[in-house]
Amino acid sequence: MCEANAYLRQSGKDELLLEMVDKVLPHEDGLVLEDIFGRRKIIKAKIAELALVDHKIILEKEDN
Amino acid sequence: MCEANAYLRQSGKDELLLEMVDKVLPHEDGLVLEDIFGRRKIIKAKIAELALVDHKIILEKEDN
């Protein structure tokens, strides 16, 4: 399985938000993260960076 | 390896941009895609959607 862990980057630190993320989908002005079990988390953020071989999705709060 | 293929979504169609993408990094007002061999492609787009179990990164042109 090629899922990744989603982290929220704030003040230079990456905080784990959700593990084993499969899908990331747009949702109003934020994102829906869905893990491989179908569990969902909604967050007002955007995708900043991916490092898939390291299984990392880095999210950041929107500027506005 | 848990790389994915990057597609550009335009007019509802997904066009393959780069295969075996490892990293996606911010670059000025666009993105740098880097494949598992270190080959890079720069594109003025943003990440719209991820489907990692399907090995898909969907990009979209910026609105402005």
Backbone of each chain as nested JSON, in Angstrom:
{
  "chains": [
    {"id": "A", "residues": [
      {"number": 1, "name": "MET", "atoms": {"N": [0.848, -1.199, 0.0], "CA": [0.0, 0.0, 0.0], "C": [0.878, 1.242, 0.0]}},
      {"number": 2, "name": "CYS", "atoms": {"N": [0.439, 2.219, -0.743], "CA": [1.257, 3.407, -0.926], "C": [0.637, 4.639, -0.306]}},
      {"number": 3, "name": "GLU", "atoms": {"N": [0.049, 4.467, 0.829], "CA": [-0.491, 5.604, 1.543], "C": [0.657, 6.426, 2.146]}},
      {"number": 4, "name": "ALA", "atoms": {"N": [0.306, 7.586, 2.688], "CA": [1.307, 8.457, 3.304], "C": [0.725, 9.052, 4.58]}},
      {"number": 5, "name": "ASN", "atoms": {"N": [1.578, 9.671, 5.377], "CA": [1.093, 10.346, 6.576], "C": [1.001, 11.843, 6.297]}},
      {"number": 6, "name": "ALA", "atoms": {"N": [-0.067, 12.457, 6.765], "CA": [-0.274, 13.887, 6.527], "C": [0.143, 14.675, 7.768]}},
      {"number": 7, "name": "TYR", "atoms": {"N": [0.958, 15.692, 7.524], "CA": [1.474, 16.542, 8.591], "C": [1.05, 17.981, 8.331]}},
      {"number": 8, "name": "LEU", "atoms": {"N": [0.773, 18.713, 9.382], "CA": [0.515, 20.142, 9.259], "C": [1.782, 20.877, 9.675]}},
      {"number": 9, "name": "ARG", "atoms": {"N": [2.301, 21.687, 8.739], "CA": [3.525, 22.448, 9.024], "C": [3.145, 23.815, 9.579]}},
      {"number": 10, "name": "GLN", "atoms": {"N": [3.589, 24.059, 10.799], "CA": [3.308, 25.346, 11.46], "C": [4.554, 25.784, 12.198]}},
      {"number": 11, "name": "SER", "atoms": {"N": [4.988, 27.004, 11.928], "CA": [6.194, 27.565, 12.569], "C": [7.377, 26.621, 12.411]}},
      {"number": 12, "name": "GLY", "atoms": {"N": [7.481, 26.018, 11.235], "CA": [8.642, 25.172, 10.952], "C": [8.566, 23.775, 11.531]}},
      {"number": 13, "name": "LYS", "atoms": {"N": [7.506, 23.483, 12.286], "CA": [7.369, 22.132, 12.852], "C": [6.254, 21.375, 12.128]}},
      {"number": 14, "name": "ASP", "atoms": {"N": [6.464, 20.082, 11.924], "CA": [5.467, 19.253, 11.259], "C": [4.735, 18.411, 12.297]}},
      {"number": 15, "name": "GLU", "atoms": {"N": [3.431, 18.661, 12.406], "CA": [2.618, 17.946, 13.391], "C": [1.775, 16.905, 12.655]}},
      {"number": 16, "name": "LEU", "atoms": {"N": [1.816, 15.656, 13.102], "CA": [1.066, 14.577, 12.457], "C": [-0.437, 14.795, 12.588]}},
      {"number": 17, "name": "LEU", "atoms": {"N": [-1.114, 14.779, 11.448], "CA": [-2.563, 15.005, 11.421], "C": [-3.335, 13.708, 11.244]}},
      {"number": 18, "name": "LEU", "atoms": {"N": [-2.897, 12.904, 10.273], "CA": [-3.612, 11.669, 9.953], "C": [-2.638, 10.706, 9.292]}},
      {"number": 19, "name": "GLU", "atoms": {"N": [-2.69, 9.47, 9.738], "CA": [-1.816, 8.433, 9.178], "C": [-2.519, 7.683, 8.059]}},
      {"number": 20, "name": "MET", "atoms": {"N": [-1.734, 7.025, 7.235], "CA": [-2.225, 6.138, 6.174], "C": [-3.248, 6.818, 5.277]}},
      {"number": 21, "name": "VAL", "atoms": {"N": [-2.917, 8.024, 4.849], "CA": [-3.812, 8.777, 3.98], "C": [-3.748, 8.208, 2.567]}},
      {"number": 22, "name": "ASP", "atoms": {"N": [-4.936, 7.963, 2.02], "CA": [-5.034, 7.539, 0.62], "C": [-5.377, 8.748, -0.247]}},
      {"number": 23, "name": "LYS", "atoms": {"N": [-6.508, 9.392, 0.068], "CA": [-7.008, 10.458, -0.794], "C": [-6.968, 11.816, -0.103]}},
      {"number": 24, "name": "VAL", "atoms": {"N": [-6.678, 12.824, -0.89], "CA": [-6.803, 14.208, -0.46], "C": [-7.632, 14.902, -1.527]}},
      {"number": 25, "name": "LEU", "atoms": {"N": [-8.753, 15.462, -1.11], "CA": [-9.71, 16.036, -2.059], "C": [-10.056, 17.456, -1.645]}},
      {"number": 26, "name": "PRO", "atoms": {"N": [-10.335, 18.316, -2.629], "CA": [-10.75, 19.684, -2.29], "C": [-12.096, 19.665, -1.575]}},
      {"number": 27, "name": "HIS", "atoms": {"N": [-12.296, 20.593, -0.651], "CA": [-13.552, 20.685, 0.115], "C": [-13.778, 22.144, 0.474]}},
      {"number": 28, "name": "GLU", "atoms": {"N": [-14.781, 22.771, -0.136], "CA": [-15.014, 24.203, 0.065], "C": [-13.675, 24.935, 0.028]}},
      {"number": 29, "name": "ASP", "atoms": {"N": [-13.287, 25.608, 1.115], "CA": [-11.989, 26.286, 1.041], "C": [-10.88, 25.514, 1.755]}},
      {"number": 30, "name": "GLY", "atoms": {"N": [-11.079, 24.196, 1.92], "CA": [-10.053, 23.396, 2.582], "C": [-9.854, 22.065, 1.881]}},
      {"number": 31, "name": "LEU", "atoms": {"N": [-9.514, 21.054, 2.662], "CA": [-9.228, 19.728, 2.113], "C": [-9.93, 18.654, 2.94]}},
      {"number": 32, "name": "VAL", "atoms": {"N": [-10.284, 17.568, 2.285], "CA": [-10.697, 16.349, 2.984], "C": [-9.556, 15.356, 2.86]}},
      {"number": 33, "name": "LEU", "atoms": {"N": [-9.098, 14.854, 3.984], "CA": [-8.124, 13.76, 3.99], "C": [-8.892, 12.474, 4.25]}},
      {"number": 34, "name": "GLU", "atoms": {"N": [-8.616, 11.446, 3.476], "CA": [-9.293, 10.162, 3.703], "C": [-8.24, 9.084, 3.83]}},
      {"number": 35, "name": "ASP", "atoms": {"N": [-8.294, 8.344, 4.927], "CA": [-7.284, 7.298, 5.095], "C": [-7.732, 6.009, 4.391]}},
      {"number": 36, "name": "ILE", "atoms": {"N": [-6.879, 5.004, 4.413], "CA": [-7.15, 3.78, 3.652], "C": [-8.347, 3.004, 4.197]}},
      {"number": 37, "name": "PHE", "atoms": {"N": [-8.823, 3.381, 5.396], "CA": [-10.015, 2.74, 5.96], "C": [-11.276, 3.561, 5.701]}},
      {"number": 38, "name": "GLY", "atoms": {"N": [-11.121, 4.681, 4.981], "CA": [-12.263, 5.522, 4.653], "C": [-12.579, 6.564, 5.718]}},
      {"number": 39, "name": "ARG", "atoms": {"N": [-11.763, 6.627, 6.757], "CA": [-11.972, 7.651, 7.794], "C": [-11.551, 9.004, 7.25]}},
      {"number": 40, "name": "ARG", "atoms": {"N": [-12.35, 10.02, 7.555], "CA": [-12.114, 11.333, 6.958], "C": [-11.825, 12.398, 7.994]}},
      {"number": 41, "name": "LYS", "atoms": {"N": [-11.023, 13.341, 7.572], "CA": [-10.72, 14.503, 8.403], "C": [-10.743, 15.712, 7.487]}},
      {"number": 42, "name": "ILE", "atoms": {"N": [-11.444, 16.756, 7.908], "CA": [-11.523, 17.978, 7.106], "C": [-10.621, 19.013, 7.744]}},
      {"number": 43, "name": "ILE", "atoms": {"N": [-9.845, 19.686, 6.924], "CA": [-8.946, 20.703, 7.456], "C": [-8.856, 21.874, 6.493]}},
      {"number": 44, "name": "LYS", "atoms": {"N": [-8.814, 23.07, 7.067], "CA": [-8.679, 24.274, 6.256], "C": [-7.192, 24.49, 6.0]}},
      {"number": 45, "name": "ALA", "atoms": {"N": [-6.72, 23.923, 4.948], "CA": [-5.293, 23.996, 4.642], "C": [-5.114, 23.689, 3.17]}},
      {"number": 46, "name": "LYS", "atoms": {"N": [-3.9, 23.829, 2.706], "CA": [-3.565, 23.457, 1.327], "C": [-2.357, 22.532, 1.36]}},
      {"number": 47, "name": "ILE", "atoms": {"N": [-2.143, 21.825, 0.278], "CA": [-0.983, 20.936, 0.194], "C": [0.244, 21.779, -0.137]}},
      {"number": 48, "name": "ALA", "atoms": {"N": [1.254, 21.696, 0.687], "CA": [2.463, 22.485, 0.452], "C": [3.513, 21.669, -0.269]}},
      {"number": 49, "name": "GLU", "atoms": {"N": [3.598, 20.39, 0.066], "CA": [4.751, 19.613, -0.371], "C": [4.442, 18.122, -0.252]}},
      {"number": 50, "name": "LEU", "atoms": {"N": [5.002, 17.342, -1.161], "CA": [4.884, 15.876, -1.088], "C": [6.27, 15.258, -1.093]}},
      {"number": 51, "name": "ALA", "atoms": {"N": [6.439, 14.191, -0.334], "CA": [7.657, 13.375, -0.402], "C": [7.151, 11.934, -0.28]}},
      {"number": 52, "name": "LEU", "atoms": {"N": [6.767, 11.383, -1.428], "CA": [6.0, 10.129, -1.406], "C": [6.836, 8.922, -1.021]}},
      {"number": 53, "name": "VAL", "atoms": {"N": [8.102, 8.928, -1.445], "CA": [8.957, 7.788, -1.087], "C": [9.155, 7.757, 0.443]}},
      {"number": 54, "name": "ASP", "atoms": {"N": [9.122, 8.937, 1.057], "CA": [9.165, 9.052, 2.522], "C": [7.762, 9.006, 3.141]}},
      {"number": 55, "name": "HIS", "atoms": {"N": [6.726, 8.801, 2.316], "CA": [5.338, 8.69, 2.807], "C": [4.884, 9.945, 3.529]}},
      {"number": 56, "name": "LYS", "atoms": {"N": [5.228, 11.108, 2.985], "CA": [4.871, 12.359, 3.659], "C": [4.066, 13.288, 2.766]}},
      {"number": 57, "name": "ILE", "atoms": {"N": [2.979, 13.797, 3.329], "CA": [2.202, 14.881, 2.741], "C": [2.301, 16.036, 3.724]}},
      {"number": 58, "name": "ILE", "atoms": {"N": [2.794, 17.174, 3.259], "CA": [2.917, 18.333, 4.151], "C": [1.842, 19.346, 3.793]}},
      {"number": 59, "name": "LEU", "atoms": {"N": [1.046, 19.697, 4.777], "CA": [-0.013, 20.686, 4.586], "C": [0.362, 21.979, 5.303]}},
      {"number": 60, "name": "GLU", "atoms": {"N": [-0.209, 23.068, 4.808], "CA": [-0.014, 24.367, 5.447], "C": [-1.347, 25.073, 5.526]}},
      {"number": 61, "name": "LYS", "atoms": {"N": [-1.528, 25.89, 6.548], "CA": [-2.72, 26.732, 6.632], "C": [-2.721, 27.687, 5.444]}},
      {"number": 62, "name": "GLU", "atoms": {"N": [-3.905, 28.009, 4.97], "CA": [-4.022, 29.018, 3.913], "C": [-3.499, 30.357, 4.432]}},
      {"number": 63, "name": "ASP", "atoms": {"N": [-2.998, 31.173, 3.522], "CA": [-2.448, 32.472, 3.908], "C": [-3.528, 33.419, 4.442]}},
      {"number": 64, "name": "ASN", "atoms": {"N": [-4.716, 33.348, 3.834], "CA": [-5.757, 34.315, 4.242], "C": [-6.599, 33.745, 5.384]}}
    ]},
    {"id": "B", "residues": [
      {"number": 1, "name": "MET", "atoms": {"N": [8.428, 0.812, -3.924], "CA": [8.491, 2.286, -4.047], "C": [7.08, 2.844, -4.114]}},
      {"number": 2, "name": "CYS", "atoms": {"N": [6.905, 3.979, -3.493], "CA": [5.563, 4.548, -3.419], "C": [5.443, 5.856, -4.162]}},
      {"number": 3, "name": "GLU", "atoms": {"N": [6.036, 5.874, -5.304], "CA": [5.898, 7.058, -6.152], "C": [4.514, 7.074, -6.79]}},
      {"number": 4, "name": "ALA", "atoms": {"N": [4.198, 8.177, -7.477], "CA": [2.896, 8.298, -8.15], "C": [3.103, 8.979, -9.498]}},
      {"number": 5, "name": "ASN", "atoms": {"N": [2.09, 8.951, -10.314], "CA": [2.144, 9.658, -11.59], "C": [1.405, 10.981, -11.453]}},
      {"number": 6, "name": "ALA", "atoms": {"N": [1.997, 12.029, -12.039], "CA": [1.387, 13.352, -11.956], "C": [0.639, 13.651, -13.249]}},
      {"number": 7, "name": "TYR", "atoms": {"N": [-0.598, 14.093, -13.087], "CA": [-1.471, 14.423, -14.213], "C": [-1.894, 15.878, -14.094]}},
      {"number": 8, "name": "LEU", "atoms": {"N": [-2.024, 16.536, -15.236], "CA": [-2.585, 17.875, -15.262], "C": [-4.035, 17.766, -15.708]}},
      {"number": 9, "name": "ARG", "atoms": {"N": [-4.943, 18.244, -14.85], "CA": [-6.373, 18.197, -15.166], "C": [-6.782, 19.484, -15.881]}},
      {"number": 10, "name": "GLN", "atoms": {"N": [-7.245, 19.337, -17.099], "CA": [-7.69, 20.491, -17.894], "C": [-8.948, 20.105, -18.643]}},
      {"number": 11, "name": "SER", "atoms": {"N": [-9.984, 20.937, -18.497], "CA": [-11.269, 20.686, -19.164], "C": [-11.763, 19.272, -18.873]}},
      {"number": 12, "name": "GLY", "atoms": {"N": [-11.57, 18.821, -17.645], "CA": [-12.079, 17.52, -17.237], "C": [-11.25, 16.322, -17.675]}},
      {"number": 13, "name": "LYS", "atoms": {"N": [-10.165, 16.579, -18.426], "CA": [-9.297, 15.467, -18.839], "C": [-7.983, 15.519, -18.073]}},
      {"number": 14, "name": "ASP", "atoms": {"N": [-7.466, 14.339, -17.733], "CA": [-6.196, 14.26, -17.016], "C": [-5.099, 13.845, -17.992]}},
      {"number": 15, "name": "GLU", "atoms": {"N": [-4.127, 14.759, -18.164], "CA": [-3.024, 14.497, -19.088], "C": [-1.775, 14.145, -18.275]}},
      {"number": 16, "name": "LEU", "atoms": {"N": [-1.138, 13.031, -18.61], "CA": [0.049, 12.598, -17.866], "C": [1.194, 13.584, -18.063]}},
      {"number": 17, "name": "LEU", "atoms": {"N": [1.741, 14.051, -16.947], "CA": [2.84, 15.025, -16.996], "C": [4.184, 14.379, -16.707]}},
      {"number": 18, "name": "LEU", "atoms": {"N": [4.223, 13.58, -15.639], "CA": [5.488, 12.965, -15.22], "C": [5.153, 11.694, -14.431]}},
      {"number": 19, "name": "GLU", "atoms": {"N": [5.89, 10.636, -14.767], "CA": [5.689, 9.362, -14.077], "C": [6.651, 9.232, -12.893]}},
      {"number": 20, "name": "MET", "atoms": {"N": [6.336, 8.346, -12.006], "CA": [7.198, 7.981, -10.882], "C": [7.683, 9.186, -10.091]}},
      {"number": 21, "name": "VAL", "atoms": {"N": [6.726, 10.05, -9.765], "CA": [7.047, 11.255, -9.008], "C": [7.26, 10.903, -7.535]}},
      {"number": 22, "name": "ASP", "atoms": {"N": [8.371, 11.389, -6.997], "CA": [8.637, 11.23, -5.567], "C": [8.25, 12.511, -4.84]}},
      {"number": 23, "name": "LYS", "atoms": {"N": [8.869, 13.63, -5.253], "CA": [8.688, 14.881, -4.518], "C": [7.941, 15.927, -5.339]}},
      {"number": 24, "name": "VAL", "atoms": {"N": [7.115, 16.685, -4.633], "CA": [6.487, 17.868, -5.219], "C": [6.777, 19.008, -4.247]}},
      {"number": 25, "name": "LEU", "atoms": {"N": [7.437, 20.028, -4.765], "CA": [7.901, 21.119, -3.912], "C": [7.428, 22.455, -4.47]}},
      {"number": 26, "name": "PRO", "atoms": {"N": [7.176, 23.426, -3.592], "CA": [6.795, 24.756, -4.089], "C": [7.963, 25.4, -4.835]}},
      {"number": 27, "name": "HIS", "atoms": {"N": [7.636, 26.184, -5.857], "CA": [8.664, 26.869, -6.654], "C": [8.069, 28.166, -7.187]}},
      {"number": 28, "name": "GLU", "atoms": {"N": [8.556, 29.296, -6.653], "CA": [7.98, 30.598, -7.023], "C": [6.456, 30.487, -7.035]}},
      {"number": 29, "name": "ASP", "atoms": {"N": [5.801, 30.724, -8.165], "CA": [4.337, 30.599, -8.156], "C": [3.857, 29.277, -8.747]}},
      {"number": 30, "name": "GLY", "atoms": {"N": [4.734, 28.261, -8.759], "CA": [4.336, 26.977, -9.307], "C": [4.855, 25.828, -8.452]}},
      {"number": 31, "name": "LEU", "atoms": {"N": [5.165, 24.731, -9.098], "CA": [5.623, 23.522, -8.408], "C": [6.819, 22.919, -9.138]}},
      {"number": 32, "name": "VAL", "atoms": {"N": [7.679, 22.276, -8.403], "CA": [8.699, 21.41, -8.983], "C": [8.275, 19.974, -8.726]}},
      {"number": 33, "name": "LEU", "atoms": {"N": [8.203, 19.187, -9.779], "CA": [7.967, 17.749, -9.644], "C": [9.32, 17.063, -9.794]}},
      {"number": 34, "name": "GLU", "atoms": {"N": [9.602, 16.129, -8.913], "CA": [10.883, 15.41, -9.021], "C": [10.592, 13.922, -9.005]}},
      {"number": 35, "name": "ASP", "atoms": {"N": [11.077, 13.211, -10.023], "CA": [10.801, 11.778, -10.062], "C": [11.842, 11.013, -9.24]}},
      {"number": 36, "name": "ILE", "atoms": {"N": [11.673, 9.713, -9.147], "CA": [12.541, 8.923, -8.262], "C": [13.985, 8.863, -8.763]}},
      {"number": 37, "name": "PHE", "atoms": {"N": [14.229, 9.298, -10.002], "CA": [15.594, 9.353, -10.532], "C": [16.199, 10.749, -10.388]}},
      {"number": 38, "name": "GLY", "atoms": {"N": [15.444, 11.676, -9.78], "CA": [15.937, 13.033, -9.582], "C": [15.669, 13.96, -10.751]}},
      {"number": 39, "name": "ARG", "atoms": {"N": [14.971, 13.479, -11.769], "CA": [14.63, 14.339, -12.909], "C": [13.52, 15.292, -12.499]}},
      {"number": 40, "name": "ARG", "atoms": {"N": [13.663, 16.551, -12.911], "CA": [12.725, 17.575, -12.449], "C": [11.948, 18.203, -13.584]}},
      {"number": 41, "name": "LYS", "atoms": {"N": [10.753, 18.606, -13.263], "CA": [9.897, 19.318, -14.192], "C": [9.23, 20.442, -13.391]}},
      {"number": 42, "name": "ILE", "atoms": {"N": [9.258, 21.647, -13.955], "CA": [8.645, 22.791, -13.278], "C": [7.343, 23.11, -13.985]}},
      {"number": 43, "name": "ILE", "atoms": {"N": [6.31, 23.352, -13.226], "CA": [5.012, 23.653, -13.834], "C": [4.273, 24.684, -12.992]}},
      {"number": 44, "name": "LYS", "atoms": {"N": [3.601, 25.599, -13.685], "CA": [2.809, 26.613, -12.989], "C": [1.429, 26.018, -12.717]}},
      {"number": 45, "name": "ALA", "atoms": {"N": [1.32, 25.376, -11.596], "CA": [0.079, 24.692, -11.249], "C": [0.058, 24.5, -9.739]}},
      {"number": 46, "name": "LYS", "atoms": {"N": [-1.065, 23.989, -9.277], "CA": [-1.177, 23.655, -7.861], "C": [-1.702, 22.222, -7.754]}},
      {"number": 47, "name": "ILE", "atoms": {"N": [-1.528, 21.635, -6.595], "CA": [-2.029, 20.276, -6.38], "C": [-3.517, 20.357, -6.093]}},
      {"number": 48, "name": "ALA", "atoms": {"N": [-4.31, 19.643, -6.87], "CA": [-5.761, 19.667, -6.692], "C": [-6.225, 18.493, -5.857]}},
      {"number": 49, "name": "GLU", "atoms": {"N": [-5.595, 17.342, -6.056], "CA": [-6.156, 16.11, -5.514], "C": [-5.074, 15.028, -5.484]}},
      {"number": 50, "name": "LEU", "atoms": {"N": [-5.155, 14.154, -4.486], "CA": [-4.254, 12.995, -4.417], "C": [-5.079, 11.733, -4.301]}},
      {"number": 51, "name": "ALA", "atoms": {"N": [-4.624, 10.677, -4.957], "CA": [-5.204, 9.341, -4.771], "C": [-4.006, 8.399, -4.751]}},
      {"number": 52, "name": "LEU", "atoms": {"N": [-3.425, 8.26, -3.576], "CA": [-2.103, 7.632, -3.484], "C": [-2.142, 6.135, -3.715]}},
      {"number": 53, "name": "VAL", "atoms": {"N": [-3.212, 5.485, -3.261], "CA": [-3.306, 4.039, -3.48], "C": [-3.4, 3.76, -4.991]}},
      {"number": 54, "name": "ASP", "atoms": {"N": [-3.999, 4.705, -5.724], "CA": [-4.042, 4.624, -7.194], "C": [-2.819, 5.277, -7.843]}},
      {"number": 55, "name": "HIS", "atoms": {"N": [-1.879, 5.75, -7.029], "CA": [-0.63, 6.355, -7.549], "C": [-0.904, 7.59, -8.404]}},
      {"number": 56, "name": "LYS", "atoms": {"N": [-1.836, 8.41, -7.967], "CA": [-2.196, 9.579, -8.773], "C": [-2.042, 10.881, -8.007]}},
      {"number": 57, "name": "ILE", "atoms": {"N": [-1.4, 11.844, -8.67], "CA": [-1.346, 13.23, -8.205], "C": [-2.021, 14.046, -9.299]}},
      {"number": 58, "name": "ILE", "atoms": {"N": [-3.067, 14.761, -8.946], "CA": [-3.768, 15.579, -9.936], "C": [-3.417, 17.048, -9.712]}},
      {"number": 59, "name": "LEU", "atoms": {"N": [-2.917, 17.676, -10.755], "CA": [-2.562, 19.096, -10.702], "C": [-3.558, 19.893, -11.524]}},
      {"number": 60, "name": "GLU", "atoms": {"N": [-3.688, 21.154, -11.162], "CA": [-4.544, 22.077, -11.92], "C": [-3.789, 23.377, -12.104]}},
      {"number": 61, "name": "LYS", "atoms": {"N": [-4.046, 24.051, -13.218], "CA": [-3.496, 25.389, -13.427], "C": [-4.041, 26.316, -12.349]}},
      {"number": 62, "name": "GLU", "atoms": {"N": [-3.23, 27.285, -11.958], "CA": [-3.699, 28.292, -11.001], "C": [-4.856, 29.072, -11.615]}},
      {"number": 63, "name": "ASP", "atoms": {"N": [-5.743, 29.571, -10.765], "CA": [-6.905, 30.313, -11.259], "C": [-6.5, 31.619, -11.942]}},
      {"number": 64, "name": "ASN", "atoms": {"N": [-5.49, 32.298, -11.388], "CA": [-5.136, 33.609, -11.955], "C": [-4.113, 33.479, -13.079]}}
    ]}
  ]
}
